[in-house]
């Protein structure tokens, strides 16, 4: 199955855009600011989570609109198309709703139909940035593979916030109340850590089968940040109360990436090597996540940062993978190997014209 008949209404600079007649490769071409990345962001909201920009909902609604927006798409290729969509009502601008075949559903329910992955220029600093950014990345990848991972993450974060609130209070918290909170943290945290570990193992298995060139081959490891252990949290209450927060646990985990062959930490690799590592992980994840569901890969300005050899290798792997791919660029030339078979739209000021 594949996404088709995609509609954007009052979404950033797209007041009413429809993309129809999609293919395996879909190319969005236009000047900077034309609205190419906005289309990718709209597609990313057809998955659990906050989308590829992690933007607040009021920021997404078109400035010239009424404060709401809507994104819809059809999953075609089976006996009967499935219509999915997400929207924000102007009367409730901070709440996003989801519909599947006209019936209200949860955002997690979208993950049962679609496995959406993406790579954007904003992710280029992942290996040199904060551990928190890498945790969000690995959790997003885990959700694309298993929609239930989002529930574990949400439950753990809610319990963690409650424990930190109690520890930071002026009076000593009720030990029995903390026992209950820590028990919830342990249950959700164990599932959260397990999902991350399973993902890293699966990615390493997939990456191990790849050659070291033309893309650098990454090796992944997970630093736990501390076990999801209610007993350990109970024993460390005094220390954590002094710090005003929980110092150990799955919320302190980090993804460690090194380059095979050199054992060089990703953060110390060249900019080009870091980009190649990111692409290798993204492609491996897209292949894993699409198993049994519709895979969609969003690549924003990816061709502009690759030499011709790596660019050709990228398109070859994408074609062999079978995942539906969305690419953006300011011109068609870098996409010459796939341009003839791709569905191409030219974008200008939030309007799309089929080329």
Buried (B, 14 or more C-beta within 10 A) or exposed (E): BBBBBBBBBBBBBBBEBEBEEBBBBBBBBBEEEBBBBBBBBBBBBBBBBBBBBEEEBEEBBBEEBEBBBBBBBBBBEEEEBBBBBBBBBEEEBEEBBBBBEEEEBBBBBBBBBBBBBBBBEEBBEBBBEEBEBBBBBBBBBBBBBBBBBBBBBBBBBBBBEBBBEBBEEEEEBEEEEBEEBBBBBBBBBBBBBBBBBBBBEBBBEBBEEBEEEBBBBBBBEBEBBBBBBBEBBEEBBEEBBEEEBBBBBBBBBBBBBBBBEEEBEBBEBEEEBBBBBBBBBBBBBBBBBBEEBBBBBBBBBBBEBBEEEBBBBBBEBBBEBEBBBBBBBBEBEBBEBBBEEBBBBBBEEBBBEEE
